[in-house]
Amino acid sequence: MVSRKELAKGEEVVVVPASPPPVAQQSMIPTQLRFPLVVISNLALSALCYSFSSEFAAGDLSSVSRSINEWSQVGGLLFCRVLELALGWWGNYDSYDLASLTLLTHGPPLYLLTTFYGIRPTTLLMSLGIDMLVTYLPFRFFRPLLPTHTTEPPKGAVSNRSVINDWEVSVYNSLLAAGIYGLVVYGSFATWLPVYLVTHFDGLRDISGAHDARLPFLIASFVPVGIAAKSFLFTPATGAKSDLGDIKAKSFNPETATLAETVEYNVWGYSKRTRTMITRTGTLAAVTFLNTWLQGAVTLEGAESAGPAGWAAIWASGAILTGTAFWWVGHVDGISN
């Protein structure tokens, strides 16, 4: 593992203007058509993959799913999916970001089905794998990887490259995130969640998953969650280069600033790294809560609205705590702002 001195060596703060989202090189597709094509290809691939996998998973999922006959229900699920893609597209995310976000936001409702409804883990893995694949492929085709997700980014395009490419740092941060999620879920299992589940989920098949949970095994099972959180939160924030916002913050003079400039500085006058961590953590928590609640309230038979909301709050809290921990880790000596 590289030392702090080695991390700091040669890491000068270089201010670069904010650049527009990367576009596919030599693409003949008009810019205004790319996002609609991302949505269409995502929905088409999803329908195709789920139709092929229906004979393996349909029996499991249909046994706990309620019939969706109203257009408002279909529209709500479709809106949530398009919203995720829109946040990724206009948030300047790449295919790795979207695959990680999908794992983190689609995993909680599937984990609920496996733990308390007796759905086979293979069904969970198949469904989650399909969701990640059909999100990854359109973004991989229509948008190149961001510099922070490449092993050899252009010179000066990434800050703290020696940190984000160090495998030991990646392992430790992935385990940190897995530990935070594991502690949040385990703490809920050990306190309020069992009674809450029984109260708000009619048709719950087995509650023993909460009583029999062991923290070390829970953390180990959340390692993929930790890897995804590290990729979505820590890597882009730590690799963010200083921008014009940093220049404005450093040159801020309270004696000459207008009211609007003072409010902007107090509310959003953080470094580029902190701003990136805040926006990505907020996005992760919001999408996690919305998707988990909507999947439970609309598709799960016997679930009251409050039930999925409580389950979603656990995972959204884990996202916020993980983002906070990564922000703290990013302020150690040797990592530039």
C-alpha positions in Angstrom: 0.0 0.0 0.0 1.4 3.4 -0.9 2.4 5.7 1.9 0.9 9.1 2.7 4.0 10.8 1.4 3.8 8.9 -1.9 0.1 9.7 -2.2 0.8 13.4 -1.7 3.9 13.4 -4.0 3.1 15.1 -7.3 -0.6 15.7 -6.4 -0.9 19.3 -7.3 -4.3 21.0 -7.3 -5.1 21.9 -10.9 -8.2 23.8 -11.7 -10.0 22.7 -14.8 -13.2 24.2 -16.2 -16.3 22.1 -15.8 -16.6 20.0 -18.9 -19.9 18.7 -20.4 -20.8 15.1 -20.2 -18.6 12.8 -22.3 -20.2 11.6 -25.5 -19.5 8.5 -27.5 -16.6 9.1 -29.9 -17.3 9.1 -33.6 -21.0 8.6 -32.9 -23.3 9.4 -35.8 -26.4 9.5 -33.5 -27.7 13.0 -32.8 -27.2 14.2 -29.2 -30.9 14.8 -28.6 -31.7 11.2 -29.6 -29.2 9.4 -27.3 -31.2 9.5 -24.1 -34.5 8.3 -25.7 -32.5 5.5 -27.2 -31.0 4.7 -23.8 -34.5 4.4 -22.3 -35.9 2.3 -25.2 -32.9 -0.1 -25.3 -33.1 -0.5 -21.5 -36.8 -1.3 -21.5 -36.4 -3.6 -24.6 -33.5 -5.5 -23.1 -35.3 -5.8 -19.8 -38.4 -7.3 -21.4 -36.3 -9.7 -23.5 -34.1 -10.9 -20.6 -37.1 -11.4 -18.2 -39.0 -13.3 -20.9 -36.1 -15.7 -21.3 -35.7 -16.1 -17.5 -39.5 -16.4 -16.8 -39.5 -20.2 -16.7 -36.8 -20.1 -13.9 -38.1 -17.3 -11.8 -41.7 -16.6 -12.6 -43.1 -19.2 -10.1 -41.1 -17.7 -7.2 -42.1 -14.1 -7.9 -45.7 -14.6 -9.0 -46.4 -16.4 -5.6 -45.8 -13.1 -3.7 -46.7 -10.5 -6.4 -50.0 -8.7 -6.6 -51.8 -8.2 -9.9 -51.0 -4.8 -11.6 -54.1 -3.9 -13.5 -54.2 -0.1 -13.2 -52.3 2.2 -15.5 -51.3 4.4 -12.5 -49.4 1.4 -11.0 -47.7 0.6 -14.3 -46.9 4.3 -14.8 -45.4 4.6 -11.3 -43.0 1.7 -11.9 -42.1 3.0 -15.4 -41.6 6.6 -14.1 -39.2 5.3 -11.4 -37.2 3.4 -14.0 -37.0 6.4 -16.4 -36.1 8.7 -13.5 -33.1 6.5 -12.6 -31.9 6.6 -16.2 -32.5 10.4 -16.4 -30.5 11.0 -13.2 -27.7 8.9 -14.6 -27.7 10.6 -18.0 -27.9 14.2 -16.8 -25.9 13.5 -13.7 -22.9 12.6 -16.0 -22.7 9.0 -14.8 -21.1 6.3 -16.9 -22.0 2.6 -17.2 -20.1 1.6 -14.0 -22.0 4.2 -12.1 -25.4 3.0 -13.3 -24.6 -0.7 -12.7 -23.5 0.2 -9.1 -26.5 2.4 -8.6 -28.8 -0.4 -9.8 -27.3 -2.9 -7.4 -27.6 -0.5 -4.5 -31.2 0.5 -5.3 -32.7 -2.7 -6.6 -31.1 -5.0 -4.1 -33.2 -4.0 -1.0 -36.6 -5.2 -2.3 -35.1 -8.4 -3.6 -33.3 -9.0 -0.3 -36.6 -8.6 1.5 -38.2 -11.3 -0.7 -35.3 -13.7 -0.1 -35.0 -13.2 3.6 -38.7 -13.1 4.7 -40.7 -14.6 1.8 -38.6 -17.6 1.0 -37.7 -16.6 -2.5 -34.7 -18.6 -3.8 -31.4 -16.7 -3.7 -30.8 -17.8 -7.3 -34.0 -15.8 -8.3 -32.6 -12.8 -6.5 -29.3 -13.0 -8.3 -30.9 -13.5 -11.6 -33.2 -10.6 -11.3 -30.5 -8.3 -10.0 -28.1 -9.4 -12.7 -30.6 -8.6 -15.4 -31.3 -5.2 -14.0 -27.6 -4.4 -13.8 -26.9 -5.7 -17.3 -29.8 -3.9 -19.1 -28.7 -0.7 -17.4 -24.9 -1.1 -18.0 -25.1 -2.0 -21.7 -27.0 1.1 -23.0 -24.8 3.5 -21.1 -21.6 1.6 -22.2 -22.7 2.0 -25.8 -23.8 5.6 -25.8 -21.3 7.0 -23.3 -17.6 6.3 -22.7 -16.2 5.6 -19.2 -15.4 8.6 -17.0 -11.7 9.2 -16.3 -12.2 8.1 -12.6 -13.2 4.6 -13.8 -10.3 4.0 -16.2 -7.0 2.6 -15.2 -5.0 5.0 -17.3 -7.0 8.3 -17.4 -5.6 11.3 -19.4 -3.0 13.3 -17.6 -4.5 15.9 -15.3 -8.0 14.5 -15.7 -8.2 12.8 -12.3 -7.2 14.0 -8.8 -5.6 11.5 -6.3 -5.2 8.9 -9.0 -2.7 6.9 -6.8 -5.4 6.7 -4.1 -8.4 5.5 -6.2 -6.3 3.0 -8.2 -4.7 1.5 -5.0 -6.2 -2.0 -4.5 -5.7 -2.0 -0.8 -7.6 1.3 -0.5 -10.3 -0.1 -2.6 -10.6 -3.2 -0.4 -10.6 -1.3 2.8 -13.3 1.1 1.6 -15.4 -1.7 0.2 -15.3 -3.4 3.5 -16.1 -0.2 5.3 -19.2 0.3 3.3 -20.2 -3.3 3.7 -19.7 -3.0 7.4 -21.9 0.2 7.6 -24.8 -1.4 5.7 -24.4 -4.6 7.7 -24.5 -2.7 11.0 -27.6 -0.7 10.0 -29.5 -3.8 8.9 -28.4 -5.8 11.9 -29.3 -3.1 14.3 -32.8 -3.0 12.7 -33.1 -6.8 12.9 -32.2 -6.7 16.6 -34.6 -3.9 17.6 -37.7 -2.7 15.9 -37.9 -4.3 12.5 -39.4 -7.8 13.3 -42.5 -6.4 14.9 -42.7 -3.7 12.2 -42.6 -6.3 9.5 -45.3 -8.5 11.0 -47.5 -5.5 11.5 -47.2 -4.0 8.0 -46.6 -7.0 5.7 -49.6 -9.3 5.5 -48.5 -12.8 4.3 -45.0 -12.7 5.6 -43.7 -16.3 5.5 -40.8 -16.4 7.8 -39.4 -13.9 10.3 -36.5 -16.1 11.5 -34.1 -14.3 9.1 -34.2 -11.3 11.4 -33.7 -13.3 14.7 -31.1 -15.6 13.4 -28.9 -12.9 11.7 -25.2 -12.9 12.7 -23.3 -9.7 12.1 -20.1 -11.2 10.6 -22.1 -13.2 8.0 -24.3 -10.2 7.3 -21.3 -8.0 6.6 -19.8 -10.7 4.4 -23.0 -11.0 2.3 -22.9 -7.2 1.8 -19.4 -7.1 0.3 -20.9 -6.7 -3.2 -22.9 -3.7 -1.8 -19.7 -2.3 -0.4 -17.9 -2.6 -3.7 -20.8 -0.9 -5.5 -20.9 1.9 -2.9 -17.1 2.5 -3.2 -17.4 2.7 -7.0 -20.4 5.0 -7.0 -19.4 7.3 -4.1 -15.8 7.2 -3.1 -14.0 6.9 -6.4 -15.8 9.8 -8.3 -15.6 12.1 -5.3 -12.0 11.4 -4.5 -11.0 11.7 -8.1 -12.9 15.0 -8.7 -10.8 17.8 -10.0 -11.1 21.4 -8.7 -13.4 23.6 -10.8 -14.5 27.2 -11.0 -16.7 26.7 -7.9 -13.5 26.1 -5.9 -12.1 29.4 -7.3 -15.2 31.3 -6.4 -15.2 29.8 -2.8 -11.5 30.7 -2.2 -12.0 34.3 -3.6 -15.2 34.9 -1.6 -15.0 38.2 0.4 -17.8 38.6 2.9 -17.3 42.4 3.0 -18.0 42.9 -0.7 -20.2 39.9 -1.5 -23.9 40.4 -2.3 -26.6 38.7 -0.4 -27.1 36.1 -3.1 -23.3 35.4 -3.2 -23.2 35.1 0.6 -26.2 32.6 0.6 -24.6 30.6 -2.2 -21.3 30.4 -0.4 -22.8 29.3 2.9 -25.1 26.7 1.3 -22.9 25.3 -1.5 -19.4 26.8 -1.0 -17.7 23.4 -0.6 -14.9 21.8 -2.5 -15.6 19.9 -5.7 -15.0 16.7 -3.9 -17.4 17.5 -1.1 -20.1 18.7 -3.6 -19.7 15.5 -5.6 -20.1 13.3 -2.4 -23.1 15.3 -1.3 -24.9 15.0 -4.7 -24.1 11.4 -5.2 -25.1 10.4 -1.6 -28.3 12.3 -1.9 -29.1 10.7 -5.3 -28.3 7.2 -3.9 -30.5 7.7 -0.8 -33.4 9.2 -2.7 -33.5 6.6 -5.4 -33.0 3.8 -2.9 -35.9 4.9 -0.9 -38.2 5.6 -3.8 -37.5 2.4 -5.7 -37.7 0.2 -2.6 -40.9 1.7 -1.4 -42.5 1.7 -4.8 -41.6 -2.0 -5.5 -43.0 -3.1 -2.2 -46.1 -0.9 -2.1 -47.1 -1.7 -5.7 -45.9 -5.2 -6.5 -45.8 -7.1 -3.2 -49.0 -8.8 -2.2 -50.3 -7.9 1.3 -47.8 -5.0 1.9 -49.1 -1.8 3.4 -47.6 1.4 2.3 -45.9 2.0 5.6 -44.2 -1.4 5.5 -42.0 -0.8 2.4 -41.4 2.8 3.6 -39.8 1.5 6.8 -37.8 -1.1 4.9 -36.6 1.6 2.5 -35.6 3.9 5.3 -33.1 1.4 6.6 -31.3 1.2 3.3 -31.5 5.0 2.6 -29.9 5.5 6.1 -27.1 3.1 5.2 -26.4 5.1 2.0 -26.2 8.4 3.9 -24.0 6.9 6.6 -21.7 5.4 4.0 -21.4 8.7 2.1 -20.6 10.4 5.3 -17.9 7.9 6.2 -16.3 8.1 2.7 -16.3 11.9 3.0 -14.4 11.6 6.3 -12.0 9.1 4.8 -11.3 11.5 2.0 -10.0 14.1 4.4 -7.0 12.1 5.7 -3.5 13.5 5.1 -2.2 12.9 1.6 -5.5 13.3 -0.3 -5.8 16.6 -2.0 -9.0 18.6 -2.0 
